[in-house]
Amino acid sequence: MASELAEFHIRSNTIRPDLMKTNMFDQIAKKDPKFAERLIAMIMERSRLKKLLEPEDLCQLVLFLSSQDSSMITGVDIAVDGGFSLV
């Protein structure tokens, strides 16, 4: 998509977040606490930063990609996963 839109000066990037602590995750955890615990344990085991992603963790990245500060960035996929993808 980025290569097709570039001629119109439209940038196209993706943000690939890991499991995020949201209201939806909290609802799942209430319904099946053991599943949620196993999922969090798996993420903590593989995450280099040992932290569960929260929506606020994405805010600055979204603002940056939406700004002119990132005017030369297009066609990239950014993993926001605490280093999970390094393993």
N, C-alpha and C positions, 0 to 999 in steps of 0.2 A: 504494500500500500504506500509506503514512504516514497518509493521511487516513482510511482504514478502521480503522487500529489506534489512532489518537489517542484515540478515546473510551474505550479501555481503558488509557490512559496508557502505551502502548507506543510508543517512538520507533523510527523506521525511517530509516536513512541509508545511503548507499553510499559506498564508497571506490573510486576508479577509478585504480589504479596503472598507470604506464607499464611498459615492459619492465623487468624486475627481474633483478638478478644473483643467481641461485639455483643450486643444484646441477643442476637441470634445464637451465638455460641453459648451464652449464659442459659438460654432456653433449652438448648440441647443438653447442656450439663445438668440442668434440673431434672430432665426426663431420664437421663442415663448417666449418672455421676461416674460410674466405673469406666464407661467408654471415654468420657471426657478426661478422666485422670490418666488413662493409658495414652490417649492422644497427646496430652501435654507432656507426659513423661518421655514419649518418643521424640517430640520436638526439642525438649530440653537436653536430651542425650546427644542429639546431632547438631544443635545450634551452637555456634561458637560464642555467641553473646549471652547464652543461657537466659533468654528473656522471651516472653510471649509477645508477639507483635500487637500493638494497639493502634487504633485509627490515627491518633496524634503523630505516630511515627511516620506516617505517609504525608502529612500536611506540607512540610517544607519541600519535599521532593515534588509534589504536585504544583506548588506555587512556583518553584524554580522552572519546571518544564513548561509552565504556562507563561513564563515571563520572557522578555527579550534577552535576559542573561543566558538563555539556552538557545539562542537563535541559530547556532550552527550544529545543534544536536537533532538528528532525525534518524529513524530506522533502528533505534536501539530498544532492547528489552532489558529492563532493570529489575533484578531480583531483590526484593526487600524481605530477606529471610533470616537475618541474624547470622549469616554465614552457613546456613543449612546446605546450600548448593555447593559449598566447597568440599564437603565430605564425599 
